[in-house]
Amino acid sequence: MEEKFKIATGKSTGATYGFLGSALKFAIKELGIMLNWFRDQGLQADITELKKIHPDMMDLETWLKTKSNFVKR
């Protein structure tokens, strides 16, 4: 995400609060399990098949450049 954001906007996504996130993952067991699952497995979506169903679907970089308010047009 950071790479695509920087390409599209010329800026970094900004700082994250790693300590706070780590504390929340530790304190709320289910949150930690969920976030670790996203990191390790993810949704494993079939992008090619999804584009057949939704031909106007965009990747993050395209959306940032064309639709988001992160880029001034």
LUMDREN-952054 format. One record per atom (N, C-alpha, C): atom name; x negated, y negated, z negated; residue in three letters. Coordinates in Angstrom, 1 decimal, always signed. Atoms other than C-alpha are relative to their C-alpha. Layout:
BEGIN
[papa 'CA',[X,Y,Z],'ALA']
...
***
This chain:
BEGIN
[papa 'N',[-0.8,+1.2,+0.0],'MET']
[papa 'CA',[+0.0,+0.0,+0.0],'MET']
[papa 'C',[-0.9,-1.3,+0.0],'MET']
[papa 'N',[+0.9,+1.2,+0.1],'GLU']
[papa 'CA',[-2.8,-2.4,-0.9],'GLU']
[papa 'C',[-0.6,-0.3,+1.3],'GLU']
[papa 'N',[+0.7,+0.2,-1.3],'GLU']
[papa 'CA',[-4.5,-1.9,+2.4],'GLU']
[papa 'C',[+1.0,-0.6,+1.0],'GLU']
[papa 'N',[-1.0,+0.5,-1.0],'LYS']
[papa 'CA',[-1.3,-2.5,+4.5],'LYS']
[papa 'C',[+0.4,-1.4,-0.4],'LYS']
[papa 'N',[-0.4,+1.3,+0.4],'PHE']
[papa 'CA',[-0.3,-5.5,+2.4],'PHE']
[papa 'C',[-1.1,-1.0,+0.3],'PHE']
[papa 'N',[+1.1,+0.9,-0.4],'LYS']
[papa 'CA',[-3.7,-7.1,+2.9],'LYS']
[papa 'C',[-0.1,-0.2,+1.5],'LYS']
[papa 'N',[+0.0,+0.2,-1.4],'ILE']
[papa 'CA',[-3.6,-6.5,+6.6],'ILE']
[papa 'C',[+1.1,-0.9,+0.5],'ILE']
[papa 'N',[-1.2,+0.8,-0.5],'ALA']
[papa 'CA',[-0.1,-8.0,+7.0],'ALA']
[papa 'C',[+0.0,-1.4,-0.6],'ALA']
[papa 'N',[-0.1,+1.3,+0.6],'THR']
[papa 'CA',[-0.5,-10.9,+4.6],'THR']
[papa 'C',[-1.3,-0.8,-0.2],'THR']
[papa 'N',[+1.3,+0.6,+0.3],'GLY']
[papa 'CA',[-4.2,-11.5,+4.2],'GLY']
[papa 'C',[-0.3,-0.2,-1.4],'GLY']
[papa 'N',[+0.1,+0.2,+1.5],'LYS']
[papa 'CA',[-3.7,-11.4,+0.4],'LYS']
[papa 'C',[+0.0,+1.4,-0.6],'LYS']
[papa 'N',[-0.1,-1.2,+0.9],'SER']
[papa 'CA',[-4.1,-8.7,-2.3],'SER']
[papa 'C',[+1.4,+0.1,-0.6],'SER']
[papa 'N',[-1.3,-0.2,+0.6],'THR']
[papa 'CA',[-1.0,-7.2,-3.9],'THR']
[papa 'C',[-0.1,-0.6,-1.5],'THR']
[papa 'N',[+0.1,+0.5,+1.3],'GLY']
[papa 'CA',[-2.3,-8.6,-7.2],'GLY']
[papa 'C',[-0.4,+1.0,-1.0],'GLY']
[papa 'N',[+0.5,-0.8,+1.1],'ALA']
[papa 'CA',[-3.4,-7.2,-10.5],'ALA']
[papa 'C',[+1.2,+0.9,-0.5],'ALA']
[papa 'N',[-1.0,-0.9,+0.7],'THR']
[papa 'CA',[-1.6,-4.2,-12.1],'THR']
[papa 'C',[-0.4,+0.1,-1.4],'THR']
[papa 'N',[+0.2,-0.1,+1.5],'TYR']
[papa 'CA',[-1.3,-3.6,-15.8],'TYR']
[papa 'C',[-0.2,+1.4,-0.3],'TYR']
[papa 'N',[+0.3,-1.5,+0.2],'GLY']
[papa 'CA',[-3.0,-0.2,-16.0],'GLY']
[papa 'C',[+0.1,+0.4,-1.5],'GLY']
[papa 'N',[-0.1,-0.4,+1.4],'PHE']
[papa 'CA',[-3.2,-0.2,-19.8],'PHE']
[papa 'C',[+1.5,+0.1,-0.4],'PHE']
[papa 'N',[-1.4,+0.0,+0.4],'LEU']
[papa 'CA',[+0.5,-1.0,-20.2],'LEU']
[papa 'C',[+0.7,+1.2,+0.7],'LEU']
[papa 'N',[-0.5,-1.1,-0.7],'GLY']
[papa 'CA',[+1.4,+1.6,-17.5],'GLY']
[papa 'C',[-0.4,+1.3,-0.7],'GLY']
[papa 'N',[+0.4,-1.2,+0.7],'SER']
[papa 'CA',[-0.7,+4.2,-19.3],'SER']
[papa 'C',[+0.7,+0.2,-1.3],'SER']
[papa 'N',[-0.7,-0.1,+1.3],'ALA']
[papa 'CA',[+0.9,+3.5,-22.6],'ALA']
[papa 'C',[+1.4,+0.4,+0.2],'ALA']
[papa 'N',[-1.4,-0.4,-0.3],'LEU']
[papa 'CA',[+4.4,+3.8,-21.1],'LEU']
[papa 'C',[+0.0,+1.4,+0.4],'LEU']
[papa 'N',[+0.0,-1.4,-0.5],'LYS']
[papa 'CA',[+3.5,+7.1,-19.4],'LYS']
[papa 'C',[-0.2,+0.9,-1.2],'LYS']
[papa 'N',[+0.3,-0.8,+1.1],'PHE']
[papa 'CA',[+2.2,+8.4,-22.7],'PHE']
[papa 'C',[+1.2,+0.0,-1.0],'PHE']
[papa 'N',[-1.1,+0.1,+0.9],'ALA']
[papa 'CA',[+5.1,+7.1,-24.8],'ALA']
[papa 'C',[+1.3,+0.6,+0.5],'ALA']
[papa 'N',[-1.3,-0.5,-0.6],'ILE']
[papa 'CA',[+7.9,+8.2,-22.4],'ILE']
[papa 'C',[-0.5,+1.2,+0.9],'ILE']
[papa 'N',[+0.5,-1.2,-0.7],'LYS']
[papa 'CA',[+7.0,+11.8,-21.4],'LYS']
[papa 'C',[+0.5,+0.1,+1.4],'LYS']
[papa 'N',[-0.6,-0.2,-1.3],'GLU']
[papa 'CA',[+9.5,+12.0,-18.6],'GLU']
[papa 'C',[-0.5,-1.0,+1.1],'GLU']
[papa 'N',[+0.6,+1.1,-1.0],'LEU']
[papa 'CA',[+8.2,+8.7,-17.0],'LEU']
[papa 'C',[-1.3,+0.5,+0.5],'LEU']
[papa 'N',[+1.3,-0.5,-0.4],'GLY']
[papa 'CA',[+4.7,+10.2,-17.0],'GLY']
[papa 'C',[+0.1,+1.1,+0.9],'GLY']
[papa 'N',[-0.2,-1.2,-0.9],'ILE']
[papa 'CA',[+5.9,+13.4,-15.4],'ILE']
[papa 'C',[+0.4,-0.5,+1.4],'ILE']
[papa 'N',[-0.5,+0.5,-1.3],'MET']
[papa 'CA',[+7.8,+11.5,-12.7],'MET']
[papa 'C',[-1.1,-0.8,+0.8],'MET']
[papa 'N',[+1.0,+0.7,-0.7],'LEU']
[papa 'CA',[+4.9,+9.1,-11.9],'LEU']
[papa 'C',[-1.1,+0.9,+0.5],'LEU']
[papa 'N',[+1.0,-0.9,-0.4],'ASN']
[papa 'CA',[+2.4,+11.9,-11.8],'ASN']
[papa 'C',[+0.4,+0.8,+1.2],'ASN']
[papa 'N',[-0.6,-0.7,-1.2],'TRP']
[papa 'CA',[+4.7,+13.8,-9.4],'TRP']
[papa 'C',[-0.1,-0.8,+1.2],'TRP']
[papa 'N',[+0.1,+0.9,-1.2],'PHE']
[papa 'CA',[+4.9,+10.8,-7.1],'PHE']
[papa 'C',[-1.5,-0.1,+0.5],'PHE']
[papa 'N',[+1.4,+0.1,-0.4],'ARG']
[papa 'CA',[+1.1,+10.5,-7.2],'ARG']
[papa 'C',[-0.5,+1.2,+0.6],'ARG']
[papa 'N',[+0.5,-1.3,-0.4],'ASP']
[papa 'CA',[+0.4,+14.2,-6.7],'ASP']
[papa 'C',[+0.7,+0.6,+1.2],'ASP']
[papa 'N',[-0.8,-0.7,-1.1],'GLN']
[papa 'CA',[+3.2,+15.4,-4.4],'GLN']
[papa 'C',[+0.7,-1.0,+0.9],'GLN']
[papa 'N',[-0.8,+1.0,-0.7],'GLY']
[papa 'CA',[+5.4,+12.5,-3.4],'GLY']
[papa 'C',[+1.2,+0.7,+0.7],'GLY']
[papa 'N',[-1.2,-0.6,-0.6],'LEU']
[papa 'CA',[+8.5,+13.0,-1.3],'LEU']
[papa 'C',[-0.3,+0.9,+1.2],'LEU']
[papa 'N',[+0.4,-0.8,-1.1],'GLN']
[papa 'CA',[+6.7,+14.6,+1.6],'GLN']
[papa 'C',[+1.1,-0.1,+1.1],'GLN']
[papa 'N',[-1.0,+0.2,-1.1],'ALA']
[papa 'CA',[+9.2,+13.1,+4.1],'ALA']
[papa 'C',[-0.6,+0.3,+1.3],'ALA']
[papa 'N',[+0.3,-0.3,-1.4],'ASP']
[papa 'CA',[+9.1,+14.2,+7.7],'ASP']
[papa 'C',[+0.3,-1.3,+0.8],'ASP']
[papa 'N',[-0.1,+1.3,-0.7],'ILE']
[papa 'CA',[+8.5,+10.7,+9.3],'ILE']
[papa 'C',[+0.5,+0.1,+1.4],'ILE']
[papa 'N',[-0.4,-0.2,-1.4],'THR']
[papa 'CA',[+8.9,+12.0,+12.8],'THR']
[papa 'C',[+1.5,+0.3,+0.1],'THR']
[papa 'N',[-1.5,-0.3,+0.0],'GLU']
[papa 'CA',[+12.3,+13.5,+12.1],'GLU']
[papa 'C',[+0.8,-1.2,-0.5],'GLU']
[papa 'N',[-0.7,+1.1,+0.4],'LEU']
[papa 'CA',[+13.4,+10.5,+10.2],'LEU']
[papa 'C',[+0.1,-1.1,+1.0],'LEU']
[papa 'N',[+0.0,+1.0,-1.1],'LYS']
[papa 'CA',[+12.5,+8.2,+13.1],'LYS']
[papa 'C',[+1.0,+0.4,+1.1],'LYS']
[papa 'N',[-1.0,-0.5,-0.9],'LYS']
[papa 'CA',[+14.7,+10.4,+15.3],'LYS']
[papa 'C',[+1.4,-0.4,-0.5],'LYS']
[papa 'N',[-1.3,+0.3,+0.6],'ILE']
[papa 'CA',[+17.6,+9.8,+12.9],'ILE']
[papa 'C',[+0.2,-1.5,-0.1],'ILE']
[papa 'N',[+0.0,+1.5,+0.2],'HIS']
[papa 'CA',[+16.8,+6.1,+12.3],'HIS']
[papa 'C',[-1.1,-0.6,+0.8],'HIS']
[papa 'N',[+1.1,+0.5,-0.9],'PRO']
[papa 'CA',[+14.9,+4.8,+15.3],'PRO']
[papa 'C',[-0.5,-1.4,-0.3],'PRO']
[papa 'N',[+0.4,+1.3,+0.4],'ASP']
[papa 'CA',[+14.7,+1.3,+13.8],'ASP']
[papa 'C',[-0.9,+0.0,-1.3],'ASP']
[papa 'N',[+0.8,-0.1,+1.2],'MET']
[papa 'CA',[+12.8,+2.6,+10.8],'MET']
[papa 'C',[-1.4,-0.6,+0.2],'MET']
[papa 'N',[+1.4,+0.6,-0.1],'MET']
[papa 'CA',[+9.6,+0.6,+10.1],'MET']
[papa 'C',[-0.9,+0.5,-1.1],'MET']
[papa 'N',[+1.0,-0.3,+1.0],'ASP']
[papa 'CA',[+6.4,+1.4,+8.3],'ASP']
[papa 'C',[-0.2,-1.3,-0.8],'ASP']
[papa 'N',[+0.2,+1.1,+0.9],'LEU']
[papa 'CA',[+5.3,-0.9,+5.5],'LEU']
[papa 'C',[-0.6,-1.2,+0.6],'LEU']
[papa 'N',[+0.7,+1.1,-0.6],'GLU']
[papa 'CA',[+3.0,-3.0,+7.5],'GLU']
[papa 'C',[+0.9,-0.8,+1.0],'GLU']
[papa 'N',[-0.9,+0.6,-0.9],'THR']
[papa 'CA',[+5.6,-3.7,+10.2],'THR']
[papa 'C',[+1.1,-0.8,-0.7],'THR']
[papa 'N',[-1.1,+0.7,+0.8],'TRP']
[papa 'CA',[+8.3,-4.6,+7.6],'TRP']
[papa 'C',[-0.6,-1.2,-0.6],'TRP']
[papa 'N',[+0.6,+1.2,+0.6],'LEU']
[papa 'CA',[+5.9,-6.9,+5.8],'LEU']
[papa 'C',[-0.2,-1.2,+1.1],'LEU']
[papa 'N',[+0.3,+1.0,-1.0],'LYS']
[papa 'CA',[+5.0,-8.7,+9.1],'LYS']
[papa 'C',[+1.3,-0.6,+0.6],'LYS']
[papa 'N',[-1.2,+0.4,-0.8],'THR']
[papa 'CA',[+8.6,-8.9,+10.5],'THR']
[papa 'C',[+1.2,-0.4,-0.9],'THR']
[papa 'N',[-1.3,+0.2,+0.8],'LYS']
[papa 'CA',[+11.2,-8.9,+7.7],'LYS']
[papa 'C',[-0.2,-0.6,-1.4],'LYS']
[papa 'N',[+0.2,+0.4,+1.4],'SER']
[papa 'CA',[+9.6,-9.7,+4.3],'SER']
[papa 'C',[-0.2,-1.5,-0.1],'SER']
[papa 'N',[+0.2,+1.4,+0.3],'ASN']
[papa 'CA',[+9.3,-13.0,+2.6],'ASN']
[papa 'C',[-1.5,-0.2,-0.4],'ASN']
[papa 'N',[+1.4,+0.1,+0.4],'PHE']
[papa 'CA',[+5.6,-12.2,+1.8],'PHE']
[papa 'C',[-0.8,-0.7,+1.1],'PHE']
[papa 'N',[+0.7,+0.6,-1.1],'VAL']
[papa 'CA',[+4.6,-13.5,+5.3],'VAL']
[papa 'C',[+0.8,-1.2,+0.4],'VAL']
[papa 'N',[-0.7,+1.2,-0.5],'LYS']
[papa 'CA',[+5.4,-17.1,+6.4],'LYS']
[papa 'C',[+0.0,+0.1,+1.5],'LYS']
[papa 'N',[-0.1,-0.1,-1.4],'ARG']
[papa 'CA',[+6.7,-17.1,+9.9],'ARG']
[papa 'C',[+0.4,-1.4,+0.6],'ARG']
***
